[in-house]
Amino acid sequence: MSDGPAGRPRRNVAVAAAYLLALAWILGKAALFRERVPSHVPPDEPVHVSYVAWLEASGAVLPRYEEMRLLEPDGRFGAQPTYLAHPPAYYHLLRGLARVTGGAPSGPLDAATRRLRSLSAPLFAAAAALFLWLGFRRAAPLASHALYAATVATVPPLAFVGSAVNNDVLAFLAGGLALLGLARLLEGRAGAATGTLVGAGLALALLSKATAGLLVLLAAGAALALARRTVRWERDHRFLLALLPWLLLPAIHYVPILVRYGTPVPSLDVVDPEAYARSAFVEAPGTPRLAVVPWAVKLLKVFGSTWLSLIAHVWLPVGPLPTLAGPALAALLAALGLLRRRGADGGAEDPVDDLVRAGAVALAATLLVNLAWARDGYLATERLGGIHARYYLPLFPVLALAAARGLERLPARGLERVPARALLAAAVVLLLVLFDAGVTVRYLALFPAP
């Protein structure tokens, strides 16, 4: 396709079409999951619904986690304590949306879940649109845009988790806001809008869940350090005045929680030790304890399975095998985009390269922290805790950007009429779509339509 004036409008239309198709694919899958998957299947969904109901019943701004109880199927609170001690921002958002659209959800647990899923859907749609916008705003060839859009749209757990009542939805939105702000900063644009995006993303990440807060905090720190090569953001008063108030917002939650429980991230063993001792979080003593290497292999298998499939009380094997070439090729291109030294391909440095580096540092460091935390928990309880891929999805666009950059750094040798890069991108996109469609169809087959 020509890059001249006559070619640009066609290129712009094609790029926009690729992203609109990707957004429709994500939201379509989410709508199917939202309607077809029972309320007890997505990760901890009844507990998240119970959190909203408890805030409404108690009128609390900051909950006392030891007092929170889970909803029974009939919609009444039971005796079982909650085992989630997440910050309440996501749950207050749903509670507020429920109030302005007809009142707090009541009645059976399933009915309340369905209503809260619908109220959470716009938050997920905004997060998905932000993820895709990060790629659309770049000046890049059509093949790169198609690969980026497909890589984001076809990761199976994104739409699955986004369709449910789950605080990961707010973490996705936080990651998108922060990455957009950091991209602007690394392009040399500080100012109030950039400070607001970075600050809002960081605050919402910290107020959604601890892993998301750590991911975005590390990514922001790395990006701020890299940005000083092109912009002295610390001297930009508009940027700082927009950023700093957001950094105070998480303190409204974490300081009182730290004072009350002695830790900023309490868990069931802290808020209710007796309930914790009776829970499924502690295995019976006497189980053979795994050494570090076999334990890590088992844990990383769980991580891999939740990246390529869906896990939530039901594990679905991936395949058929040829379609796994899509994620494998995307991962190889992402590695090329991340590891290729600047200037090694003779091309100009792209500001997105620094965003990729910052995100990769945050992803790797957070994974190491979570592995250490999981190992410590395993030694204490003898229970093999999981590290699920959904925890890292707030920064997933970084890997998609790395894949697009990897494609752009391939040798630009053309075939007779169609560039080799475009052919490779088309093949990877097709394989990714087939892979994701296969996972989605097989999973929904477990829950036939009424």
C-alpha positions as CSV (number, residue, x, y, z in Angstrom):
1,M,0.0,0.0,0.0
2,S,1.3,3.4,-0.9
3,D,2.6,5.7,1.9
4,G,1.9,8.8,-0.3
5,P,-0.9,11.3,0.2
6,A,-3.4,9.1,-1.7
7,G,-2.5,6.1,0.5
8,R,-2.8,7.7,3.9
9,P,-6.6,7.9,4.2
10,R,-7.0,4.3,3.1
11,R,-4.3,3.3,5.6
12,N,-6.0,5.2,8.4
13,V,-9.4,3.6,7.6
14,A,-7.8,0.2,7.6
15,V,-6.1,0.8,10.9
16,A,-9.2,2.1,12.5
17,A,-11.1,-0.9,11.2
18,A,-8.6,-3.3,12.8
19,Y,-9.0,-1.7,16.2
20,L,-12.8,-1.6,15.9
21,L,-12.9,-5.3,15.1
22,A,-10.6,-6.0,18.0
23,L,-12.8,-4.0,20.4
24,A,-15.9,-5.8,19.1
25,W,-14.1,-9.2,19.5
26,I,-13.3,-8.4,23.2
27,L,-16.7,-7.0,24.1
28,G,-18.5,-9.7,22.2
29,K,-16.6,-12.4,24.2
30,A,-17.3,-10.6,27.4
31,A,-21.0,-10.4,26.6
32,L,-21.1,-14.1,25.9
33,F,-19.3,-15.0,29.2
34,R,-21.5,-12.6,31.1
35,E,-24.7,-14.3,29.9
36,R,-23.6,-17.9,29.8
37,V,-21.1,-18.5,32.7
38,P,-22.8,-19.2,36.0
39,S,-22.1,-16.8,38.9
40,H,-20.1,-19.3,40.9
41,V,-17.5,-20.0,38.2
42,P,-15.4,-16.8,37.6
43,P,-12.6,-16.2,40.2
44,D,-14.1,-15.6,43.6
45,E,-17.1,-13.8,42.1
46,P,-19.5,-14.6,45.0
47,V,-17.0,-13.1,47.4
48,H,-16.8,-9.9,45.3
49,V,-20.6,-9.6,45.2
50,S,-20.7,-10.1,48.9
51,Y,-18.2,-7.3,49.4
52,V,-20.6,-4.9,47.6
53,A,-23.6,-6.1,49.5
54,W,-21.7,-5.8,52.9
55,L,-20.7,-2.2,52.1
56,E,-24.3,-1.4,51.3
57,A,-25.6,-3.1,54.4
58,S,-23.1,-1.6,56.8
59,G,-22.8,1.8,55.3
60,A,-19.0,1.6,55.8
61,V,-16.5,3.6,53.9
62,L,-13.6,1.4,55.0
63,P,-14.8,-2.0,56.0
64,R,-13.8,-4.0,59.0
65,Y,-12.7,-7.1,57.3
66,E,-13.2,-9.3,60.3
67,E,-16.9,-8.4,60.3
68,M,-17.6,-9.1,56.6
69,R,-19.6,-12.2,55.8
70,L,-20.4,-14.0,52.6
71,L,-23.8,-14.1,51.0
72,E,-25.8,-17.3,50.9
73,P,-27.6,-18.4,47.7
74,D,-30.8,-16.8,49.0
75,G,-29.1,-13.4,49.4
76,R,-28.8,-13.3,53.1
77,F,-25.4,-13.1,54.9
78,G,-24.2,-16.3,56.3
79,A,-21.7,-17.2,59.0
80,Q,-18.7,-17.7,56.7
81,P,-16.2,-14.8,56.8
82,T,-14.9,-13.2,53.7
83,Y,-11.4,-14.1,52.6
84,L,-10.8,-11.0,50.4
85,A,-9.3,-8.0,52.0
86,H,-8.9,-5.8,48.9
87,P,-9.3,-2.0,49.0
88,P,-13.0,-1.0,48.6
89,A,-12.7,1.3,45.6
90,Y,-14.1,-1.1,43.0
91,Y,-16.9,-2.2,45.3
92,H,-17.9,1.4,46.1
93,L,-18.0,2.2,42.4
94,L,-20.4,-0.7,41.8
95,R,-22.4,0.3,44.9
96,G,-22.7,3.9,43.6
97,L,-23.7,2.7,40.1
98,A,-26.3,0.5,41.6
99,R,-27.8,3.3,43.6
100,V,-28.1,5.7,40.7
101,T,-29.7,2.9,38.5
102,G,-32.4,1.7,40.8
103,G,-31.0,0.8,44.1
104,A,-28.7,-1.7,45.7
105,P,-29.0,-5.3,44.3
106,S,-31.0,-7.6,46.5
107,G,-32.6,-11.0,46.4
108,P,-30.9,-14.2,45.5
109,L,-27.1,-14.2,45.0
110,D,-27.4,-15.2,41.4
111,A,-29.7,-12.2,40.6
112,A,-27.4,-9.8,42.4
113,T,-24.4,-11.1,40.5
114,R,-26.1,-10.7,37.2
115,R,-27.0,-7.1,38.0
116,L,-23.5,-6.2,39.2
117,R,-22.0,-7.8,36.1
118,S,-24.0,-5.4,34.0
119,L,-22.9,-2.4,36.1
120,S,-19.3,-3.5,35.9
121,A,-19.4,-4.0,32.1
122,P,-18.8,-0.3,31.2
123,L,-15.7,-0.2,33.4
124,F,-14.3,-3.1,31.4
125,A,-15.3,-1.6,28.1
126,A,-13.4,1.5,29.0
127,A,-10.4,-0.5,30.0
128,A,-10.4,-2.5,26.8
129,A,-10.8,0.7,24.7
130,L,-7.8,2.2,26.5
131,F,-5.7,-0.9,25.9
132,L,-6.4,-0.6,22.2
133,W,-6.0,3.1,22.0
134,L,-2.4,2.8,23.3
135,G,-1.6,1.0,20.0
136,F,-3.9,3.0,17.7
137,R,-2.2,6.3,18.6
138,R,1.2,5.2,17.4
139,A,2.5,6.0,13.9
140,A,3.2,2.5,12.6
141,P,2.6,0.2,9.6
142,L,-0.8,-1.5,9.2
143,A,0.8,-4.9,9.9
144,S,2.1,-3.7,13.3
145,H,-1.3,-2.3,14.2
146,A,-3.1,-5.5,13.3
147,L,-0.7,-7.6,15.3
148,Y,-1.0,-5.3,18.4
149,A,-4.8,-5.3,18.2
150,A,-5.0,-9.0,17.8
151,T,-2.5,-9.7,20.6
152,V,-4.6,-7.6,23.1
153,A,-7.9,-8.9,21.9
154,T,-7.2,-12.6,21.9
155,V,-5.6,-13.2,25.4
156,P,-8.3,-15.5,26.8
157,P,-8.5,-14.4,30.5
158,L,-9.0,-10.7,29.7
159,A,-12.6,-10.8,28.5
160,F,-13.4,-13.7,30.8
161,V,-12.4,-11.9,34.0
162,G,-13.7,-8.6,32.6
163,S,-17.1,-10.1,32.2
164,A,-17.4,-10.9,35.9
165,V,-17.7,-9.0,39.1
166,N,-14.0,-8.8,39.9
167,N,-11.7,-6.0,41.1
168,D,-9.3,-6.9,38.3
169,V,-11.6,-4.9,36.1
170,L,-10.6,-1.7,38.0
171,A,-7.0,-2.8,37.8
172,F,-7.2,-3.1,34.0
173,L,-8.6,0.4,33.8
174,A,-5.9,1.7,36.1
175,G,-3.2,0.1,34.0
176,G,-4.6,1.6,30.8
177,L,-4.7,5.1,32.2
178,A,-1.2,4.9,33.7
179,L,0.3,3.5,30.5
180,L,-1.3,6.2,28.4
181,G,0.1,8.8,30.7
182,L,3.6,7.2,30.7
183,A,3.5,7.0,26.9
184,R,2.9,10.7,26.7
185,L,5.7,11.4,29.1
186,L,8.2,9.3,27.2
187,E,7.2,11.2,24.1
188,G,8.4,14.4,25.7
189,R,5.0,15.7,26.8
190,A,4.6,16.4,30.5
191,G,2.0,18.9,31.5
192,A,-1.2,18.6,33.5
193,A,-3.0,16.0,31.3
194,T,0.0,13.6,31.5
195,G,0.3,14.1,35.2
196,T,-3.4,13.4,35.7
197,L,-3.3,10.2,33.6
198,V,-0.2,8.9,35.5
199,G,-1.6,9.9,38.9
200,A,-5.1,8.5,38.3
201,G,-3.7,5.3,37.0
202,L,-1.4,4.8,39.9
203,A,-4.0,5.7,42.5
204,L,-6.6,3.4,41.0
205,A,-4.1,0.6,40.7
206,L,-3.2,0.9,44.4
207,L,-6.9,1.1,45.3
208,S,-7.9,-2.0,43.3
209,K,-5.4,-4.7,44.5
210,A,-1.9,-5.0,45.8
211,T,-0.4,-6.7,42.7
212,A,-1.8,-4.0,40.3
213,G,-0.5,-1.3,42.6
214,L,3.0,-2.8,42.6
215,L,2.9,-3.3,38.8
216,V,1.9,0.2,38.0
217,L,4.2,1.7,40.7
218,L,7.3,0.0,39.4
219,A,6.4,0.8,35.8
220,A,5.9,4.5,36.6
221,G,9.2,4.6,38.5
222,A,11.1,3.1,35.6
223,A,9.4,5.3,33.1
224,L,10.0,8.4,35.1
225,A,13.7,7.6,35.2
226,L,13.9,6.9,31.5
227,A,11.9,10.0,30.6
228,R,14.5,12.3,32.1
229,R,16.6,11.8,29.0
230,T,14.1,13.8,27.0
231,V,12.0,15.9,29.4
232,R,12.8,17.3,32.8
233,W,9.4,16.4,34.2
234,E,10.5,17.2,37.8
235,R,10.7,20.9,36.8
236,D,7.3,21.0,35.2
237,H,5.0,22.4,37.8
238,R,1.8,21.6,35.8
239,F,2.8,17.9,35.7
240,L,3.7,17.7,39.4
241,L,0.6,19.6,40.6
242,A,-1.6,17.2,38.6
243,L,0.3,14.1,39.7
244,L,0.9,14.6,43.4
245,P,-2.7,14.9,44.7
246,W,-3.5,11.5,43.2
247,L,-0.6,10.0,45.2
248,L,-2.3,11.1,48.5
249,L,-5.5,9.4,47.6
250,P,-4.4,5.8,48.4
251,A,-3.3,6.9,51.9
252,I,-7.0,7.3,52.8
253,H,-7.2,3.6,52.6
254,Y,-3.8,2.2,53.5
255,V,-3.0,4.4,56.5
256,P,-6.1,3.4,58.5
257,I,-5.7,-0.2,57.5
258,L,-2.1,-0.2,58.6
259,V,-3.1,1.2,61.9
260,R,-5.9,-1.2,62.4
261,Y,-4.3,-4.4,61.3
262,G,-0.6,-3.8,61.5
263,T,-0.2,-4.5,57.8
264,P,-1.3,-2.5,54.6
265,V,-2.5,-5.7,52.9
266,P,-4.3,-7.9,55.5
267,S,-5.4,-11.4,54.8
268,L,-7.7,-13.9,56.4
269,D,-5.0,-15.1,58.8
270,V,-4.6,-11.5,60.1
271,V,-8.2,-10.4,60.3
272,D,-9.7,-13.7,61.5
273,P,-7.0,-16.3,62.6
274,E,-9.6,-18.8,63.8
275,A,-11.5,-18.8,60.5
276,Y,-8.2,-19.0,58.6
277,A,-7.2,-22.1,60.6
278,R,-10.4,-23.8,59.6
279,S,-10.3,-22.7,55.9
280,A,-9.2,-24.4,52.8
281,F,-6.1,-22.2,52.8
282,V,-4.3,-24.6,55.1
283,E,-3.5,-28.1,54.1
284,A,-3.4,-30.9,56.6
285,P,0.1,-31.5,58.0
286,G,2.2,-34.3,56.7
287,T,2.0,-33.5,53.0
288,P,5.5,-34.1,51.4
289,R,7.0,-30.7,50.9
290,L,8.3,-29.9,47.5
291,A,11.8,-28.5,46.9
292,V,12.1,-25.1,45.4
293,V,12.6,-26.2,41.8
294,P,9.6,-28.7,41.5
295,W,7.5,-26.2,43.4
296,A,8.3,-23.4,41.0
297,V,7.7,-25.6,38.0
298,K,4.2,-26.5,39.3
299,L,3.4,-22.9,40.1
300,L,4.6,-21.6,36.7
301,K,2.5,-24.3,35.0
302,V,-0.5,-22.8,36.6
303,F,0.6,-19.4,35.4
304,G,1.0,-20.6,31.9
305,S,-2.3,-22.4,31.9
306,T,-4.2,-19.3,33.0
307,W,-2.4,-17.3,30.3
308,L,-3.4,-19.6,27.5
309,S,-6.7,-20.9,28.8
310,L,-9.3,-20.2,31.5
311,I,-9.1,-21.4,35.0
312,A,-11.8,-20.8,37.6
313,H,-12.9,-24.1,39.2
314,V,-12.8,-25.6,35.7
315,W,-9.5,-26.1,33.8
316,L,-9.8,-26.3,30.1
317,P,-6.9,-27.7,28.1
318,V,-5.7,-25.5,25.2
319,G,-5.2,-26.6,21.6
320,P,-5.4,-27.9,19.0
321,L,-1.7,-27.8,19.0
322,P,-1.2,-25.8,15.7
323,T,-3.1,-22.8,17.1
324,L,-0.7,-22.5,19.9
325,A,1.8,-21.2,17.3
326,G,0.0,-17.9,17.5
327,P,0.8,-17.1,21.1
328,A,4.3,-18.6,20.6
329,L,5.1,-16.4,17.6
330,A,3.7,-13.3,19.4
331,A,5.9,-14.1,22.4
332,L,9.0,-14.5,20.1
333,L,8.3,-11.2,18.4
334,A,7.8,-9.6,21.8
335,A,11.2,-10.9,23.0
336,L,12.8,-9.5,19.8
337,G,11.1,-6.2,20.4
338,L,12.3,-6.1,24.0
339,L,15.8,-7.5,23.7
340,R,17.0,-6.0,20.4
341,R,19.5,-3.3,21.3
342,R,18.7,0.2,20.2
343,G,20.2,1.0,16.8
344,A,21.0,-2.7,16.1
345,D,18.5,-2.7,13.3
346,G,19.6,0.6,11.9
347,G,16.2,2.1,12.6
348,A,15.3,5.1,14.8
349,E,14.5,4.7,18.4
350,D,10.7,4.8,19.1
351,P,9.5,6.4,22.4
352,V,7.4,3.2,22.9
353,D,10.7,1.3,23.4
354,D,11.2,3.0,26.7
355,L,7.6,2.2,27.7
356,V,8.2,-1.5,26.8
357,R,11.4,-1.5,28.9
358,A,9.7,0.1,31.9
359,G,6.7,-2.3,31.7
360,A,9.0,-5.3,31.3
361,V,10.9,-4.3,34.4
362,A,7.7,-4.0,36.3
363,L,6.3,-7.3,35.1
364,A,9.5,-9.2,35.9
365,A,10.0,-7.6,39.4
366,T,6.4,-8.2,40.4
367,L,6.5,-11.8,39.3
368,L,9.6,-12.3,41.5
369,V,7.9,-10.6,44.5
370,N,4.8,-12.8,44.0
371,L,7.0,-15.9,43.7
372,A,8.7,-15.1,47.0
373,W,5.3,-14.4,48.6
374,A,3.9,-17.7,47.3
375,R,6.9,-19.7,48.5
376,D,6.6,-18.1,52.0
377,G,2.9,-19.1,52.0
378,Y,3.6,-22.6,50.9
379,L,6.2,-23.1,53.7
380,A,3.6,-21.9,56.2
381,T,0.6,-23.8,55.0
382,E,1.9,-26.5,52.7
383,R,-0.7,-25.4,50.2
384,L,0.4,-24.7,46.6
385,G,-0.9,-21.2,46.0
386,G,-1.4,-20.1,42.4
387,I,0.0,-17.1,40.5
388,H,-2.6,-16.4,37.9
389,A,-1.9,-14.6,34.6
390,R,-4.9,-12.2,35.2
391,Y,-2.9,-10.5,38.0
392,Y,-0.5,-9.1,35.3
393,L,-3.1,-8.1,32.7
394,P,-3.0,-4.4,33.7
395,L,0.3,-4.1,31.9
396,F,-0.4,-6.6,29.1
397,P,-0.4,-3.8,26.4
398,V,3.4,-3.6,27.0
399,L,3.9,-7.1,25.7
400,A,1.6,-6.4,22.7
401,L,3.7,-3.2,22.0
402,A,6.9,-5.3,22.3
403,A,5.5,-7.8,19.7
404,A,4.6,-4.9,17.3
405,R,8.2,-3.5,17.7
406,G,9.6,-7.0,17.1
407,L,7.7,-7.2,13.9
408,E,9.0,-3.8,12.8
409,R,12.6,-4.8,13.5
410,L,12.5,-7.8,11.2
411,P,14.6,-7.5,8.0
412,A,12.5,-5.6,5.5
413,R,12.9,-8.0,2.6
414,G,9.8,-8.0,0.4
415,L,8.3,-10.8,-1.6
416,E,7.1,-10.2,-5.1
417,R,4.2,-8.0,-4.2
418,V,3.5,-8.3,-0.5
419,P,6.0,-7.5,2.2
420,A,7.2,-10.4,4.3
421,R,6.4,-8.6,7.5
422,A,2.8,-8.2,6.4
423,L,2.5,-11.9,5.6
424,L,4.0,-12.9,9.0
425,A,1.7,-10.5,10.8
426,A,-1.3,-11.9,8.9
427,A,-0.3,-15.4,9.8
428,V,0.2,-14.6,13.5
429,V,-3.1,-12.7,13.7
430,L,-5.0,-15.6,12.1
431,L,-3.4,-18.1,14.5
432,L,-4.2,-15.9,17.5
433,V,-7.9,-15.6,16.4
434,L,-8.2,-19.3,15.8
435,F,-6.6,-20.1,19.2
436,D,-8.8,-17.7,21.1
437,A,-12.0,-18.8,19.3
438,G,-11.2,-22.4,20.1
439,V,-10.8,-21.7,23.8
440,T,-13.9,-19.6,23.9
441,V,-16.1,-22.1,22.0
442,R,-15.0,-25.1,24.1
443,Y,-15.4,-23.2,27.4
444,L,-18.9,-21.9,26.6
445,A,-19.8,-25.5,25.6
446,L,-19.5,-26.3,29.3
447,F,-22.5,-24.0,29.9
448,P,-25.1,-24.6,27.2
449,A,-27.5,-21.7,26.5
450,P,-30.9,-22.1,28.1
